[in-house]
Amino acid sequence: MPQPRSPTHIAVIEPAPPVMLPAPRPVRTVWRDRREPMDIETANNSLATECAWEPPPTDASLRERWAAIAPELAGHIAAVSYDPDSG
């Protein structure tokens, strides 16, 4: 049976030096008419302001203003809660 040969030459591979990549530049998107993009909340608030929209009434404000909202019913019916989903 032949004896395995001992290696006479071993290749040593050294790691390559690190490559320095340039820092990524920030991306800035500008629309065709030169407006900058905005997030949805800012767009919604801006639109509401431009159109003079008011937020939907809350439960507390409806109960407080019940007599002014429905004067003919105020003496007979009391507003106790408001469900915005059903109106």
C-alpha positions in Angstrom: 0.0 0.0 0.0 1.5 3.3 -1.0 2.2 5.9 1.7 0.5 9.3 1.3 2.9 12.0 0.4 3.5 14.9 2.8 2.8 18.2 1.2 5.9 20.1 0.3 4.2 23.4 -0.7 1.2 24.9 1.2 -0.4 28.0 -0.4 -1.2 30.7 2.1 -4.1 32.9 1.1 -4.1 36.3 2.7 -7.4 38.2 3.0 -7.9 41.1 0.6 -7.8 44.5 2.1 -11.2 46.0 2.8 -12.7 48.1 0.0 -14.0 51.5 1.0 -17.2 52.3 -0.8 -18.4 55.8 -1.0 -21.1 56.8 1.4 -24.6 56.7 -0.2 -26.0 60.0 -1.1 -29.4 60.9 0.3 -32.2 60.5 -2.2 -34.4 63.5 -2.6 -37.5 63.2 -4.8 -39.0 66.3 -6.3 -42.3 66.2 -8.2 -42.5 67.6 -11.7 -44.1 70.8 -10.5 -41.3 71.3 -8.0 -43.3 70.2 -4.9 -41.6 67.9 -2.4 -43.4 64.7 -1.4 -45.0 64.6 2.1 -46.3 61.9 4.3 -50.1 61.0 4.3 -50.8 62.7 7.7 -49.3 66.0 6.5 -51.1 65.8 3.2 -54.4 65.1 5.0 -53.9 67.9 7.5 -53.0 70.3 4.7 -56.1 69.3 2.6 -58.3 69.7 5.7 -56.9 73.2 6.3 -57.2 74.3 2.7 -60.9 73.1 2.5 -61.8 74.4 5.9 -62.9 71.0 7.0 -63.7 70.4 10.7 -63.1 67.1 12.4 -66.1 65.0 13.2 -67.8 65.9 16.5 -66.8 63.8 19.5 -69.2 62.2 21.9 -68.6 64.9 24.6 -69.2 67.9 22.3 -72.5 66.4 21.0 -73.8 65.8 24.5 -72.8 69.3 25.6 -74.5 70.9 22.5 -77.6 68.6 22.5 -80.1 71.4 23.4 -78.8 73.6 20.6 -78.7 70.7 18.0 -82.2 69.4 18.7 -84.1 72.0 20.8 -87.5 70.3 20.1 -86.2 67.0 21.5 -84.0 68.3 24.3 -86.8 68.3 26.9 -87.9 64.7 26.0 -84.8 62.9 24.9 -81.3 63.0 26.4 -78.2 62.3 24.3 -76.1 59.8 26.3 -73.6 58.6 23.7 -72.6 58.9 20.0 -71.4 56.1 17.8 -69.5 57.6 14.8 -69.9 54.3 12.8 -73.7 54.3 12.9 -74.2 58.0 13.2 
